[in-house]
């Protein structure tokens, strides 16, 4: 397994160089365990949905195969004042329908991504004003210096103002509320691929966009891409082995050796930046799903610690993940925070869990409902089943509800927040701790802060540190603030981090591609030999 971020994100080129001349027309077929929940790029802040759409839409910046920031729709930028960034937009770029890209599209997209129904409001956190300097120059004014302003913009995709207005799609569609508009099922980006056809949960067909501004530097040789959701692990593996598909992910850990042993298939495995964790409702005065009435056990820090110590992450790593996970003491990958090694995970201690529950007034435990996806993360339902069994050993009876991600996200995410105990995964879009603190840990607020803090954990000290982290430009001081925030969270036993799951992609031996550590699959790196 690769040991460094750069190595984890490195291009996997197993059959020649990208520079080799393109051969005849190629169709590329691939499968994932689920489907994108919408084609509206602001409807769901989920890695797979954003990754698929990242082949169709583009941001002002993009990330390369090593996750380094590159110019995209903005060809350059500079900080003209401590609180003003200036972006120079690329000229000559056209949307798939032929419309010209310009500053009006950036301003429109900024308003749309911050509008009601958007799941990506935090992309412009701290931005107080957006100024059109001219048709190809835009200034972003912030309320304080912001050293990572554009770090998340690779997945803030720019939409066509004219197309959106003409099709009554000026407002984002909230996937958790089941709302739709024209942008839910139709696209008009500037990216290297266009959506040719779409059958939700059945098949999505993409074709190259000949008018792509970066076509001269394209690395792929594809003429058609067919993405098919296949929820069954065994069916995905069989399809790859038979040659029905050219690539699939995730590879079930129990099938990795089988694919590695076949001369026609390869497995690409390495650490991912995503952290899998358990969350507990700490907001409601009474749990929605529990036999405890009139109070919320999770408001008691002893109960939260008891749950934490009852979960054996090493057993999950060995028995469920087959070694393809890294147990974590933090809510972020150690690759993304320089002081991660100063945190140690508390020991698995079921006897102490029992004592803590008894001290909190639950000597016989209690019952609680748990929500879990069954087609989103690596072995997600199996992990939840293991947690259920572990908690049973300390007297807690868990009623598990595992559902496909479409129903799961609609149930647990704000504003519905219909859950008491849940499993979730998170990759910070900025590859920085501020993203985790602001989205997952900070107290939920109407401005988008804490949007994915489903359990409602709240600590004023953490909120204060989170605000400071966004604007602190001294790296040492900033790291200390991040350290203090994580320490406070851990002292509160606010979440139960489990592990960073491993990446496992399977492909046919004649396929070249790039495996990025953020688990986004970019088609413009794919070649079929």
Kinemage of the C-alpha trace (Angstrom):
@kinemage 1
@onewidth
@group {chain A} dominant
@subgroup {mainchain}
@vectorlist {calphas} color= white
{ca unk a 1} P 0.000 0.000 0.000
{ca unk a 2} L 1.293 3.446 -0.834
{ca unk a 3} L 2.538 5.438 2.143
{ca unk a 4} L 2.528 9.072 1.038
{ca unk a 5} L -0.120 11.372 -0.370
{ca unk a 6} L 1.838 12.030 -3.532
{ca unk a 7} L 2.289 8.328 -4.065
{ca unk a 8} L -1.343 7.672 -3.235
{ca unk a 9} L -2.434 10.168 -5.845
{ca unk a 10} L 0.107 9.172 -8.470
{ca unk a 11} L -0.966 8.240 -11.942
{ca unk a 12} L -1.394 4.548 -12.512
{ca unk a 13} L 0.055 3.951 -15.952
{ca unk a 14} L 0.472 0.260 -16.421
{ca unk a 15} L 0.544 -0.157 -20.177
{ca unk a 16} L 2.541 2.663 -21.732
{ca unk a 17} L 2.773 6.424 -21.737
{ca unk a 18} L -0.092 8.870 -22.043
{ca unk a 19} L 1.777 10.471 -24.907
{ca unk a 20} L 1.349 7.428 -27.144
{ca unk a 21} L -0.668 8.194 -30.296
{ca unk a 22} L -4.381 7.545 -30.062
{ca unk a 23} L -5.581 4.438 -31.851
{ca unk a 24} L -8.997 3.838 -33.340
{ca unk a 25} L -12.235 5.037 -31.780
{ca unk a 26} L -12.728 3.614 -28.310
{ca unk a 27} L -15.746 2.991 -26.084
{ca unk a 28} L -15.015 2.851 -22.366
{ca unk a 29} L -17.467 1.110 -20.031
{ca unk a 30} L -17.269 1.439 -16.264
{ca unk a 31} L -19.370 0.802 -13.180
{ca unk a 32} L -19.780 2.222 -9.707
{ca unk a 33} L -21.875 0.855 -6.835
{ca unk a 34} L -24.424 3.668 -7.137
{ca unk a 35} L -25.449 6.522 -9.395
{ca unk a 36} L -25.162 10.283 -9.311
{ca unk a 37} L -28.239 11.589 -7.532
{ca unk a 38} L -28.672 14.585 -9.842
{ca unk a 39} L -26.977 16.320 -12.770
{ca unk a 40} L -27.439 19.676 -11.040
{ca unk a 41} L -23.884 20.415 -9.885
{ca unk a 42} L -25.036 22.191 -6.712
{ca unk a 43} L -27.599 19.669 -5.520
{ca unk a 44} L -25.451 17.237 -3.508
{ca unk a 45} L -21.985 17.615 -1.999
{ca unk a 46} L -21.036 13.986 -2.601
{ca unk a 47} L -17.778 12.768 -4.093
{ca unk a 48} L -19.188 10.455 -6.753
{ca unk a 49} L -21.811 12.916 -7.992
{ca unk a 50} L -19.292 15.768 -8.108
{ca unk a 51} L -16.666 13.514 -9.675
{ca unk a 52} L -18.944 12.391 -12.499
{ca unk a 53} L -20.047 15.965 -13.152
{ca unk a 54} L -16.420 17.108 -13.087
{ca unk a 55} L -16.057 15.491 -16.487
{ca unk a 56} L -18.862 17.681 -17.839
{ca unk a 57} L -18.585 20.930 -15.880
{ca unk a 58} L -15.469 22.845 -14.821
{ca unk a 59} L -14.450 25.251 -12.092
{ca unk a 60} L -12.182 28.259 -12.168
{ca unk a 61} L -9.476 25.842 -11.032
{ca unk a 62} L -9.021 22.081 -11.327
{ca unk a 63} L -6.875 19.462 -9.580
{ca unk a 64} L -4.351 17.350 -11.452
{ca unk a 65} L -3.647 13.657 -10.878
{ca unk a 66} L -1.514 14.593 -7.852
{ca unk a 67} L -4.257 16.894 -6.502
{ca unk a 68} L -2.271 20.037 -7.205
{ca unk a 69} L -4.235 23.152 -8.185
{ca unk a 70} L -4.159 24.017 -11.889
{ca unk a 71} L -5.745 26.892 -13.824
{ca unk a 72} L -8.997 25.936 -15.546
{ca unk a 73} L -11.672 28.478 -16.451
{ca unk a 74} L -9.483 31.043 -14.728
{ca unk a 75} L -6.081 31.121 -16.402
{ca unk a 76} L -4.462 33.095 -13.569
{ca unk a 77} L -5.176 34.927 -10.320
{ca unk a 78} L -3.527 37.124 -7.743
{ca unk a 79} L -4.242 38.709 -4.369
{ca unk a 80} L -4.476 42.442 -5.127
{ca unk a 81} L -5.358 43.350 -1.532
{ca unk a 82} L -5.354 41.220 1.640
{ca unk a 83} L -9.116 40.710 1.242
{ca unk a 84} L -9.417 40.860 -2.559
{ca unk a 85} L -8.519 38.116 -5.023
{ca unk a 86} L -8.570 38.852 -8.760
{ca unk a 87} L -9.259 36.077 -11.273
{ca unk a 88} L -8.457 36.437 -14.952
{ca unk a 89} L -10.881 34.291 -16.930
{ca unk a 90} L -9.889 32.180 -19.902
{ca unk a 91} L -10.978 33.690 -23.209
{ca unk a 92} L -12.470 31.736 -26.082
{ca unk a 93} L -14.155 29.115 -23.892
{ca unk a 94} L -17.573 27.891 -25.017
{ca unk a 95} L -20.255 25.907 -23.246
{ca unk a 96} L -21.460 22.717 -24.899
{ca unk a 97} L -24.363 24.569 -26.543
{ca unk a 98} L -22.012 27.143 -28.079
{ca unk a 99} L -22.597 29.988 -25.613
{ca unk a 100} L -19.549 32.068 -24.712
{ca unk a 101} L -18.159 31.798 -21.176
{ca unk a 102} L -17.570 35.130 -19.435
{ca unk a 103} L -17.701 36.959 -16.112
{ca unk a 104} L -21.509 37.024 -16.055
{ca unk a 105} L -21.507 33.230 -15.793
{ca unk a 106} L -19.179 33.399 -12.780
{ca unk a 107} L -21.355 35.956 -10.998
{ca unk a 108} L -24.485 33.961 -11.803
{ca unk a 109} L -22.899 30.721 -10.562
{ca unk a 110} L -21.809 32.461 -7.358
{ca unk a 111} L -25.384 33.560 -6.662
{ca unk a 112} L -26.794 30.145 -7.575
{ca unk a 113} L -24.360 28.130 -5.433
{ca unk a 114} L -25.286 30.254 -2.404
{ca unk a 115} L -29.047 30.125 -3.036
{ca unk a 116} L -31.602 28.129 -1.071
{ca unk a 117} L -31.469 24.471 -2.060
{ca unk a 118} L -27.737 24.414 -2.787
{ca unk a 119} L -25.676 21.809 -0.982
{ca unk a 120} L -22.423 23.632 -1.764
{ca unk a 121} L -22.933 27.013 -0.098
{ca unk a 122} L -19.653 26.722 1.772
{ca unk a 123} L -17.654 26.975 -1.470
{ca unk a 124} L -17.844 30.756 -1.068
{ca unk a 125} L -17.671 30.998 2.712
{ca unk a 126} L -16.372 34.370 3.816
{ca unk a 127} L -16.955 36.026 0.430
{ca unk a 128} L -18.784 39.332 0.937
{ca unk a 129} L -18.770 40.716 -2.595
{ca unk a 130} L -18.084 39.563 -6.146
{ca unk a 131} L -17.169 42.298 -8.597
{ca unk a 132} L -17.177 42.110 -12.387
{ca unk a 133} L -14.136 44.134 -13.435
{ca unk a 134} L -14.689 43.378 -17.125
{ca unk a 135} L -15.974 40.476 -19.219
{ca unk a 136} L -12.974 38.332 -18.318
{ca unk a 137} L -11.926 39.615 -14.902
{ca unk a 138} L -13.671 39.007 -11.580
{ca unk a 139} L -12.747 40.101 -8.056
{ca unk a 140} L -13.736 38.174 -4.931
{ca unk a 141} L -13.826 40.281 -1.768
{ca unk a 142} L -13.624 38.467 1.582
{ca unk a 143} L -14.497 39.554 5.098
{ca unk a 144} L -10.948 38.690 6.226
{ca unk a 145} L -7.756 37.411 4.609
{ca unk a 146} L -8.403 33.903 3.312
{ca unk a 147} L -5.367 31.781 2.401
{ca unk a 148} L -7.486 28.938 0.952
{ca unk a 149} L -10.170 30.897 -0.923
{ca unk a 150} L -10.018 28.867 -4.136
{ca unk a 151} L -8.912 25.531 -2.649
{ca unk a 152} L -12.434 24.062 -2.930
{ca unk a 153} L -13.272 25.528 -6.310
{ca unk a 154} L -12.318 22.473 -8.353
{ca unk a 155} L -15.842 21.229 -7.527
{ca unk a 156} L -17.569 24.613 -7.694
{ca unk a 157} L -18.592 24.221 -11.306
{ca unk a 158} L -19.476 27.240 -13.432
{ca unk a 159} L -22.877 27.164 -15.103
{ca unk a 160} L -24.133 29.027 -18.160
{ca unk a 161} L -26.277 31.989 -17.093
{ca unk a 162} L -28.150 32.183 -20.409
{ca unk a 163} L -28.901 28.451 -20.556
{ca unk a 164} L -30.057 28.362 -16.931
{ca unk a 165} L -32.359 31.347 -17.410
{ca unk a 166} L -33.766 30.030 -20.694
{ca unk a 167} L -34.615 26.677 -19.065
{ca unk a 168} L -35.963 28.005 -15.750
{ca unk a 169} L -33.041 26.452 -13.870
{ca unk a 170} L -31.716 29.533 -12.086
{ca unk a 171} L -32.277 27.989 -8.651
{ca unk a 172} L -30.456 24.847 -7.443
{ca unk a 173} L -32.481 21.741 -6.761
{ca unk a 174} L -32.338 20.238 -3.281
{ca unk a 175} L -31.865 16.505 -3.778
{ca unk a 176} L -32.789 15.807 -0.153
{ca unk a 177} L -36.218 17.355 -0.770
{ca unk a 178} L -36.801 15.479 -4.014
{ca unk a 179} L -37.121 18.683 -6.054
{ca unk a 180} L -36.160 18.933 -9.716
{ca unk a 181} L -35.764 21.407 -12.537
{ca unk a 182} L -34.234 21.270 -16.011
{ca unk a 183} L -30.683 21.098 -14.631
{ca unk a 184} L -31.521 17.944 -12.674
{ca unk a 185} L -31.533 15.816 -15.819
{ca unk a 186} L -29.735 18.019 -18.367
{ca unk a 187} L -26.271 19.566 -18.532
{ca unk a 188} L -24.434 22.364 -20.310
{ca unk a 189} L -20.861 22.607 -19.124
{ca unk a 190} L -17.513 23.581 -20.593
{ca unk a 191} L -15.764 20.308 -19.748
{ca unk a 192} L -14.199 17.616 -21.931
{ca unk a 193} L -17.320 15.422 -22.040
{ca unk a 194} L -21.015 15.958 -22.746
{ca unk a 195} L -23.949 13.913 -21.479
{ca unk a 196} L -25.369 12.159 -24.545
{ca unk a 197} L -28.096 10.259 -22.698
{ca unk a 198} L -29.168 9.619 -19.142
{ca unk a 199} L -31.318 6.960 -17.485
{ca unk a 200} L -31.098 7.469 -13.734
{ca unk a 201} L -29.894 4.339 -11.908
{ca unk a 202} L -29.592 2.543 -15.263
{ca unk a 203} L -27.032 4.116 -17.592
{ca unk a 204} L -25.344 7.425 -18.398
{ca unk a 205} L -23.605 7.883 -21.758
{ca unk a 206} L -20.966 10.575 -22.262
{ca unk a 207} L -19.269 11.707 -25.462
{ca unk a 208} L -16.239 13.954 -25.937
{ca unk a 209} L -16.814 17.659 -26.493
{ca unk a 210} L -14.828 18.573 -29.589
{ca unk a 211} L -14.922 22.246 -28.667
{ca unk a 212} L -13.188 21.788 -25.304
{ca unk a 213} L -10.714 24.619 -24.732
{ca unk a 214} L -7.977 22.170 -23.635
{ca unk a 215} L -8.543 19.615 -26.405
{ca unk a 216} L -5.028 20.142 -27.766
{ca unk a 217} L -3.630 18.683 -24.546
{ca unk a 218} L -6.128 15.881 -24.033
{ca unk a 219} L -4.751 12.579 -22.822
{ca unk a 220} L -7.709 10.282 -23.533
{ca unk a 221} L -8.609 8.452 -26.742
{ca unk a 222} L -12.283 7.849 -25.953
{ca unk a 223} L -15.192 8.377 -28.309
{ca unk a 224} L -17.891 7.139 -25.943
{ca unk a 225} L -18.181 6.490 -22.217
{ca unk a 226} L -20.893 4.320 -20.675
{ca unk a 227} L -21.343 4.449 -16.897
{ca unk a 228} L -23.566 1.785 -15.344
{ca unk a 229} L -24.474 1.642 -11.654
{ca unk a 230} L -24.051 -1.915 -10.338
{ca unk a 231} L -24.902 -2.192 -6.657
{ca unk a 232} L -24.027 -5.872 -6.256
{ca unk a 233} L -20.350 -6.438 -5.445
{ca unk a 234} L -20.275 -9.881 -7.026
{ca unk a 235} L -21.978 -8.642 -10.184
{ca unk a 236} L -19.460 -5.795 -10.593
{ca unk a 237} L -16.564 -8.214 -10.195
{ca unk a 238} L -18.073 -10.695 -12.657
{ca unk a 239} L -18.662 -7.940 -15.210
{ca unk a 240} L -15.017 -6.866 -15.018
{ca unk a 241} L -13.678 -10.418 -15.247
{ca unk a 242} L -15.848 -11.175 -18.262
{ca unk a 243} L -14.832 -7.998 -20.079
{ca unk a 244} L -18.369 -6.620 -20.049
{ca unk a 245} L -16.933 -3.501 -18.401
{ca unk a 246} L -13.440 -1.998 -18.531
{ca unk a 247} L -13.221 -0.565 -15.031
{ca unk a 248} L -15.141 -0.612 -11.751
{ca unk a 249} L -14.947 0.610 -8.196
{ca unk a 250} L -14.931 -0.013 -5.373
{ca unk a 251} L -13.452 -3.490 -5.556
{ca unk a 252} L -14.761 -5.585 -2.639
{ca unk a 253} L -11.754 -6.248 -0.432
{ca unk a 254} L -12.507 -9.962 -0.419
{ca unk a 255} L -12.184 -10.047 -4.249
{ca unk a 256} L -8.927 -8.128 -4.626
{ca unk a 257} L -6.709 -11.220 -4.816
{ca unk a 258} L -9.056 -12.818 -7.339
{ca unk a 259} L -8.764 -9.818 -9.669
{ca unk a 260} L -5.035 -9.487 -9.101
{ca unk a 261} L -4.611 -13.144 -10.036
{ca unk a 262} L -6.420 -12.823 -13.363
{ca unk a 263} L -4.030 -11.976 -16.231
{ca unk a 264} L -6.609 -9.671 -17.809
{ca unk a 265} L -7.379 -7.488 -14.784
{ca unk a 266} L -5.479 -5.242 -12.380
{ca unk a 267} L -6.288 -3.750 -8.978
{ca unk a 268} L -5.132 -0.272 -7.986
{ca unk a 269} L -5.104 0.063 -4.204
{ca unk a 270} L -3.957 2.784 -1.855
{ca unk a 271} L -5.055 5.149 0.916
{ca unk a 272} L -7.962 7.511 0.332
{ca unk a 273} L -8.409 10.905 1.964
{ca unk a 274} L -11.948 10.068 3.127
{ca unk a 275} L -12.631 9.554 6.828
{ca unk a 276} L -15.456 7.216 7.826
{ca unk a 277} L -17.058 8.088 11.152
{ca unk a 278} L -20.058 7.615 13.420
{ca unk a 279} L -22.215 10.527 14.506
{ca unk a 280} L -24.592 10.796 17.469
{ca unk a 281} L -27.541 13.161 17.764
{ca unk a 282} L -26.704 15.719 20.443
{ca unk a 283} L -29.250 18.340 19.432
{ca unk a 284} L -32.733 16.947 20.067
{ca unk a 285} L -33.876 16.888 23.692
{ca unk a 286} L -35.241 13.402 23.066
{ca unk a 287} L -33.848 10.925 20.560
{ca unk a 288} L -36.120 10.217 17.604
{ca unk a 289} L -35.319 6.510 17.714
{ca unk a 290} L -34.800 5.154 21.218
{ca unk a 291} L -36.626 3.574 24.137
{ca unk a 292} L -35.282 6.369 26.364
{ca unk a 293} L -38.029 8.946 26.712
{ca unk a 294} L -37.870 12.486 27.976
{ca unk a 295} L -34.130 12.927 27.482
{ca unk a 296} L -31.294 12.337 25.071
{ca unk a 297} L -28.578 9.927 26.304
{ca unk a 298} L -26.065 11.347 23.803
{ca unk a 299} L -26.111 14.711 25.569
{ca unk a 300} L -24.166 12.950 28.339
{ca unk a 301} L -20.445 12.879 27.553
{ca unk a 302} L -20.123 9.554 29.408
{ca unk a 303} L -22.496 7.901 26.961
{ca unk a 304} L -20.587 9.283 24.002
{ca unk a 305} L -17.309 8.014 25.440
{ca unk a 306} L -18.921 4.638 26.142
{ca unk a 307} L -19.972 4.281 22.492
{ca unk a 308} L -16.509 5.339 21.308
{ca unk a 309} L -14.717 2.798 23.511
{ca unk a 310} L -17.134 0.026 22.549
{ca unk a 311} L -16.096 0.124 18.883
{ca unk a 312} L -13.106 -2.043 17.982
{ca unk a 313} L -11.618 -0.383 14.894
{ca unk a 314} L -8.796 -2.914 14.655
{ca unk a 315} L -11.339 -5.736 14.351
{ca unk a 316} L -13.143 -3.745 11.642
{ca unk a 317} L -9.837 -3.288 9.818
{ca unk a 318} L -8.961 -6.976 10.027
{ca unk a 319} L -12.308 -8.700 9.545
{ca unk a 320} L -14.381 -6.247 7.508
{ca unk a 321} L -11.813 -4.214 5.577
{ca unk a 322} L -9.260 -7.030 5.147
{ca unk a 323} L -6.504 -4.568 6.062
{ca unk a 324} L -7.633 -1.885 3.590
{ca unk a 325} L -8.246 0.834 6.182
{ca unk a 326} L -6.248 3.041 8.538
{ca unk a 327} L -7.828 3.496 11.994
{ca unk a 328} L -8.071 7.173 12.851
{ca unk a 329} L -8.006 9.316 15.972
{ca unk a 330} L -9.122 12.388 14.025
{ca unk a 331} L -11.859 13.457 11.650
{ca unk a 332} L -9.292 14.044 8.910
{ca unk a 333} L -6.677 12.020 7.066
{ca unk a 334} L -3.165 12.254 8.560
{ca unk a 335} L -1.981 13.279 5.081
{ca unk a 336} L -3.938 16.521 5.459
{ca unk a 337} L -2.845 17.754 8.892
{ca unk a 338} L 0.819 17.984 9.853
{ca unk a 339} L 0.217 17.391 13.574
{ca unk a 340} L -2.001 14.331 13.236
{ca unk a 341} L 0.581 12.073 14.856
{ca unk a 342} L 0.169 13.970 18.143
{ca unk a 343} L -3.270 12.414 18.544
{ca unk a 344} L -3.706 8.831 19.704
{ca unk a 345} L -6.941 6.903 19.483
{ca unk a 346} L -8.398 5.887 22.893
{ca unk a 347} L -8.212 2.159 23.520
{ca unk a 348} L -11.034 -0.220 22.791
{ca unk a 349} L -12.389 -0.975 26.272
{ca unk a 350} L -15.863 -2.555 26.515
{ca unk a 351} L -15.608 -2.961 30.280
{ca unk a 352} L -15.040 0.753 30.702
{ca unk a 353} L -17.946 1.353 28.325
{ca unk a 354} L -20.225 -0.618 30.622
{ca unk a 355} L -19.050 1.353 33.653
{ca unk a 356} L -19.593 4.673 31.876
{ca unk a 357} L -23.106 3.674 30.827
{ca unk a 358} L -23.905 2.642 34.377
{ca unk a 359} L -22.573 5.944 35.730
{ca unk a 360} L -24.752 7.787 33.227
{ca unk a 361} L -27.834 5.928 34.462
{ca unk a 362} L -27.997 3.101 31.909
{ca unk a 363} L -26.656 0.034 33.731
{ca unk a 364} L -28.630 -2.211 31.365
{ca unk a 365} L -27.909 -0.106 28.292
{ca unk a 366} L -30.690 1.243 26.070
{ca unk a 367} L -32.074 0.959 22.559
{ca unk a 368} L -31.255 3.286 19.689
{ca unk a 369} L -31.871 3.369 15.941
{ca unk a 370} L -28.967 3.594 13.506
{ca unk a 371} L -28.916 4.777 9.887
{ca unk a 372} L -26.385 3.493 7.383
{ca unk a 373} L -25.924 3.564 3.596
{ca unk a 374} L -25.464 0.247 1.829
{ca unk a 375} L -24.011 1.409 -1.495
{ca unk a 376} L -21.888 4.467 -0.754
{ca unk a 377} L -18.681 3.575 1.127
{ca unk a 378} L -16.455 0.506 1.157
{ca unk a 379} L -18.306 -2.192 3.130
{ca unk a 380} L -20.550 0.452 4.702
{ca unk a 381} L -23.380 -1.867 5.757
{ca unk a 382} L -20.949 -4.520 7.022
{ca unk a 383} L -19.205 -1.894 9.151
{ca unk a 384} L -22.540 -0.865 10.634
{ca unk a 385} L -23.447 -4.477 11.334
{ca unk a 386} L -20.130 -4.901 13.158
{ca unk a 387} L -20.797 -1.772 15.223
{ca unk a 388} L -24.228 -3.146 16.134
{ca unk a 389} L -22.628 -6.353 17.409
{ca unk a 390} L -19.957 -4.478 19.368
{ca unk a 391} L -22.467 -2.207 21.078
{ca unk a 392} L -24.600 -5.231 21.945
{ca unk a 393} L -21.679 -6.487 24.052
{ca unk a 394} L -21.976 -3.431 26.318
{ca unk a 395} L -25.766 -3.640 26.576
{ca unk a 396} L -26.825 -1.253 23.801
{ca unk a 397} L -29.395 -2.649 21.408
{ca unk a 398} L -29.131 -1.013 17.988
{ca unk a 399} L -31.908 -1.180 15.404
{ca unk a 400} L -30.064 -0.837 12.083
{ca unk a 401} L -31.675 0.681 8.987
{ca unk a 402} L -29.401 0.327 5.953
{ca unk a 403} L -30.598 1.927 2.717
{ca unk a 404} L -29.320 2.916 -0.740
{ca unk a 405} L -27.610 6.293 -0.624
{ca unk a 406} L -30.438 8.174 -2.351
{ca unk a 407} L -32.874 7.324 0.437
{ca unk a 408} L -30.186 7.479 3.105
{ca unk a 409} L -28.996 11.005 2.357
{ca unk a 410} L -32.556 12.274 1.956
{ca unk a 411} L -33.344 10.916 5.421
{ca unk a 412} L -30.370 12.008 7.511
{ca unk a 413} L -29.132 15.264 5.982
{ca unk a 414} L -30.339 18.689 6.961
{ca unk a 415} L -32.935 20.037 6.903
{ca unk a 416} L -34.777 16.738 7.500
{ca unk a 417} L -32.191 15.257 9.886
{ca unk a 418} L -34.263 12.186 10.676
{ca unk a 419} L -31.687 10.159 12.588
{ca unk a 420} L -30.308 9.404 16.054
{ca unk a 421} L -27.082 7.545 15.224
{ca unk a 422} L -25.459 7.234 11.818
{ca unk a 423} L -22.422 6.426 9.692
{ca unk a 424} L -21.014 8.986 7.273
{ca unk a 425} L -17.843 9.615 5.289
{ca unk a 426} L -16.121 12.896 4.448
{ca unk a 427} L -13.351 14.046 2.139
{ca unk a 428} L -12.534 17.740 2.615
{ca unk a 429} L -12.855 19.417 -0.770
{ca unk a 430} L -10.066 21.868 0.078
{ca unk a 431} L -7.820 19.071 1.451
{ca unk a 432} L -7.584 21.250 4.538
{ca unk a 433} L -8.883 21.062 8.114
{ca unk a 434} L -11.008 24.202 7.815
{ca unk a 435} L -13.375 22.304 5.536
{ca unk a 436} L -13.857 19.582 8.152
{ca unk a 437} L -14.258 22.028 11.021
{ca unk a 438} L -16.704 24.260 9.162
{ca unk a 439} L -18.870 21.598 7.517
{ca unk a 440} L -18.845 18.706 10.002
{ca unk a 441} L -17.916 20.037 13.433
{ca unk a 442} L -19.036 23.671 13.745
{ca unk a 443} L -22.445 24.524 15.205
{ca unk a 444} L -25.061 24.481 12.421
{ca unk a 445} L -26.181 27.923 11.265
{ca unk a 446} L -28.365 29.394 8.526
{ca unk a 447} L -25.347 30.626 6.548
{ca unk a 448} L -24.305 27.041 5.730
{ca unk a 449} L -21.936 26.486 8.628
{ca unk a 450} L -22.306 22.974 10.012
{ca unk a 451} L -24.365 21.917 6.993
{ca unk a 452} L -23.218 18.308 7.424
{ca unk a 453} L -23.067 18.340 11.217
{ca unk a 454} L -26.025 15.983 11.270
{ca unk a 455} L -25.760 15.219 14.983
{ca unk a 456} L -25.748 18.855 16.025
{ca unk a 457} L -22.496 18.770 18.009
{ca unk a 458} L -21.854 22.290 19.333
{ca unk a 459} L -18.968 23.935 21.147
{ca unk a 460} L -18.446 27.711 21.147
{ca unk a 461} L -14.664 27.336 21.475
{ca unk a 462} L -14.537 25.176 18.354
{ca unk a 463} L -16.709 27.678 16.464
{ca unk a 464} L -14.376 30.520 17.434
{ca unk a 465} L -11.301 28.573 16.355
{ca unk a 466} L -12.950 27.556 13.079
{ca unk a 467} L -13.594 31.195 12.183
{ca unk a 468} L -9.987 32.104 12.952
{ca unk a 469} L -8.581 29.188 10.961
{ca unk a 470} L -10.171 30.505 7.756
{ca unk a 471} L -8.312 33.824 7.894
{ca unk a 472} L -5.032 32.992 9.660
{ca unk a 473} L -2.112 33.253 7.238
{ca unk a 474} L 0.675 32.223 9.640
{ca unk a 475} L 0.991 28.457 9.109
{ca unk a 476} L 2.312 27.682 12.596
{ca unk a 477} L -0.408 29.686 14.336
{ca unk a 478} L -3.023 28.176 12.046
{ca unk a 479} L -1.907 24.619 12.813
{ca unk a 480} L -2.108 25.367 16.535
{ca unk a 481} L -5.694 26.574 16.132
{ca unk a 482} L -6.564 23.424 14.207
{ca unk a 483} L -4.877 21.298 16.863
{ca unk a 484} L -6.826 23.041 19.642
{ca unk a 485} L -10.122 22.568 17.795
{ca unk a 486} L -9.550 18.842 17.259
{ca unk a 487} L -8.443 18.403 20.863
{ca unk a 488} L -11.607 20.091 22.112
{ca unk a 489} L -13.730 17.859 19.884
{ca unk a 490} L -11.964 14.738 21.149
{ca unk a 491} L -12.275 15.872 24.776
{ca unk a 492} L -16.019 16.200 24.128
{ca unk a 493} L -16.162 12.754 22.463
{ca unk a 494} L -18.202 14.603 19.835
{ca unk a 495} L -17.753 12.062 17.034
{ca unk a 496} L -16.418 8.540 16.639
{ca unk a 497} L -13.848 8.533 13.819
{ca unk a 498} L -13.358 5.021 12.486
{ca unk a 499} L -10.822 4.987 9.683
{ca unk a 500} L -9.641 6.316 6.366
{ca unk a 501} L -10.925 3.724 3.940
{ca unk a 502} L -8.644 2.374 1.262
{ca unk a 503} L -9.102 2.926 -2.434
{ca unk a 504} L -9.545 -0.174 -4.549
{ca unk a 505} L -10.238 0.200 -8.253
{ca unk a 506} L -10.370 -2.679 -10.708
{ca unk a 507} L -9.619 -2.382 -14.418
{ca unk a 508} L -8.882 -4.423 -17.489
{ca unk a 509} L -5.164 -4.733 -18.258
{ca unk a 510} L -5.472 -2.697 -21.464
{ca unk a 511} L -6.766 0.391 -19.636
{ca unk a 512} L -4.613 3.338 -18.529
{ca unk a 513} L -6.014 5.790 -15.988
{ca unk a 514} L -5.159 8.003 -13.031
{ca unk a 515} L -6.264 7.064 -9.531
{ca unk a 516} L -6.556 10.185 -7.398
{ca unk a 517} L -6.510 9.967 -3.617
{ca unk a 518} L -9.782 11.920 -3.425
{ca unk a 519} L -11.530 9.029 -5.262
{ca unk a 520} L -12.697 11.240 -8.120
{ca unk a 521} L -12.481 9.503 -11.477
{ca unk a 522} L -11.478 11.853 -14.289
{ca unk a 523} L -12.120 10.424 -17.726
{ca unk a 524} L -9.684 12.660 -19.574
{ca unk a 525} L -6.836 10.520 -18.180
{ca unk a 526} L -8.267 7.263 -19.608
{ca unk a 527} L -6.830 5.432 -22.590
{ca unk a 528} L -8.025 2.153 -24.053
{ca unk a 529} L -5.173 0.213 -25.674
